[in-house]
């Protein structure tokens, strides 16, 4: 199943990604095989993930979350979905929060 995830990097920044294999992708980030952004900011910690029914839904949410402010990402990480305009309805359509 496809996932969208948010990592918190050593410098406190957030990285958002999507994958079909969450465990493998997290290991890649930890070992510096992920992407340039996380490679320079290791170690990283998984702070949020959600599984989606379809890869295109997961990728769409990844792109959307990329454009969010740090404060809005923090609401998502903290599970404060009712404070995220648009998330609750769309979230029910294809995802489950972890």
N, C-alpha and C positions, 0 to 999 in steps of 0.2 A: 504494500500500500504506500502511496505517496505521503510525505510529511513536509510540513513547513516548520522551521525551527529558528530559535533565536539563541545565540551564544553571547555571553558576556566575556569580553576579553580582559586581559591583565590590566590594561589601561582604563577599564571601566566602560569602554565603548561597546556597542551592540553590533553584532553581525547577524543578518538574516539570510537564510538559505532554504533550499528545498532539495529533497532527495527521495529515492525509492527505498534506500537502506539506511536508516538513521544511525544504527550502531556503527556501521562501516564508515559513514561520512564523519561522525564525531571522532573516530579514531584517526582518520586522515587529517582532520584539523589539528588534533593534539600532537601528531607526529610531524607537523609542518608540511603535509602533503595536500592540504586543502586548497587554500588560495593565498595570494600574496598578503591580503589584509590580515588574515588570522595568523599566518606564518610569522609575521613581525610582532604579534601581540599575544603570543602564547605565555602561559597556558590559557585555555578557554574553558568556560563552564556552560553547560546546557541550562538555560533558565526558563525556556518555554518550548513546547512543541505541540503540534496538532496533526492528527492523521486525517487525510481526505479520501474520499471515494474515488476521485479522478485526478490524474496528474495535471490536467489543464486547470482544474480548480486550485490545486496546491500552488502551481506556478503563478496563477493570477493573484492569489493572496500574498505570495512572496513579493511580487512586484508592488502590490499595494502597500504592504508594510514597509518596504524600502523607503517610501515617500513620507512615512509618518515621522512626527517629531519624537524626540527621546521621551518626552512626557507621555505621549500616547502609547508608545511601546511599553513603557513602565506599567500603564493601566492594564495592558494585555497580559504582561508577565505576572502581575498581581491577581489576575483573574477578575478584574473589575469590569466585566463585559458590558454591564448595563450603562457604564459611563462612556462606552465607545459607540459613537453614532454609526449605525449601519452594520456593526459587527454581529450583533445577536441574530438578526434575521438571516443574514448570509451565512453565518457560522452554522446554524441549524441545517442549512441546505446541503452541506457536504462535509462537515468536519466534526471532530470530537476533540475537545481540549484534553490535554494530558496534565 
